[in-house]
Amino acid sequence: MTTNVSSVPAYAAPAAGAPLERTTVPRRAVGEHDVLIDIKYAGICHSDIHQARDGWGEGIYPMVPGHEIAGVVTEVGAGVTRFAVGDRVGVGCFVDSCRECEYCRQGLEQYCTQGMTGTYNALDRNGEPTYGGYSAQIVVDENYTVRIPDGLSLDEAAPLLCAGITLYSPLRHWNAGPGKKVAVVGLGGLGHMGVKIAHALGAEVTVLSQTLRKKADGLALGADHYYATSDDATFEALAGTFDLIVSTVSAPLPFDKYLGLLKTDGALVNVGAPEEPVALNLFSVIGGRKTLAGSMIGGIRETQEMLDFCAEHGFGAEIELIRADQINEAYERVLASDVRYRFVIDTSTI
């Protein structure tokens, strides 16, 4: 079928830093290998705010953010084999890649040498802008769509398409599990998923947060320990403790202090992306053969693995469901750390 979806309602930032407003955006016809998805829920990620406000470089406007998409297939192309009408599906941070480079062939499409095609704020292979999940529908190639298991509700599954995989991928890559001591820096939209996943993997989990304000939450989510980083005694007490630290914060950290918390051969992995440069004394990594690293979401196969893992262990994200007309307010609340722990838009309100 090739029904042309000419335009769909959406919320977009008309210019850098401008409030998001209701509009319509075009969606391409359903091609041979495409699925048309009725979006039911879309998570709000901190990266949506960075990009809508031009924090990471020149954006493409009008911009429809949203790369935490959960919905239902309503139409499939003639060549689609993986999905059928009625399937519960998700779309994450990218909707295409070159499919030919060594990383795409390994299922690491997020590291495509030609650059993955972002779900929004990007140009597709035809040079047309992509529009994200703050909208009623989206057309996506079946190879960049994942299945949401029946054990996950769509609203709690939506944030897993970014927040979940962003934490799952480094935790798996650096072998978090039984016998490993893992610290998660920051208990927000990303961090709370890190605690849940690391706990489910069997690691001993510590939250490192600025204050103890969310300690009860952190322990309830699966953390074994909770420390305030505003207290210098924390860095003395925990020196040389961790095999792995995953930082989820979007502000520059005093990396030398955090590297001091690692064991020999430990790794400090950044998934939060500050807009500002950071400072580092290289002796902090030389002593103890430590690693300062980064990680960015996961490939399609790993994203499906993450969804299946979360369903198997019976958890999604902790969410606050909002209407579309609350998006701008939600952005301000995210910046004020006033959400527990992920805003999700009910897209039926767009």
Buried (B, 14 or more C-beta within 10 A) or exposed (E): EEEEBEBBBBBBBEEBEBEBBEBEBEBBBBBEBBBBBBBBBBBBBBBBBBBBBBBEEEBBBBBBBBBBBBBBBBBBBEEBEBBEEEBBBBBBBBBBBBEEBEBBEEBBBBBBEEEBBBBBBBEEEEEEBBBBBBBBBBBBBBBBBBBBBEBBBBBBBBBBBBBBBBBBBBBBBBBBBEEBBBBBBBBBBBBBBBBBBBBBBEBBBBBBBBEBEBBEBBBEBBBBBBBBBEEEEBBEEBEEBBBBBBBBBBEEBEBBBBBBBBBEEBBBBBBBBBEEEEEBEEEBBEEBEBBBBEBBBBBBEBBBBBBBBBBEEEBBBBBBBBBBBBBBBBBEBBEEBEBBBBBBBBBEEB
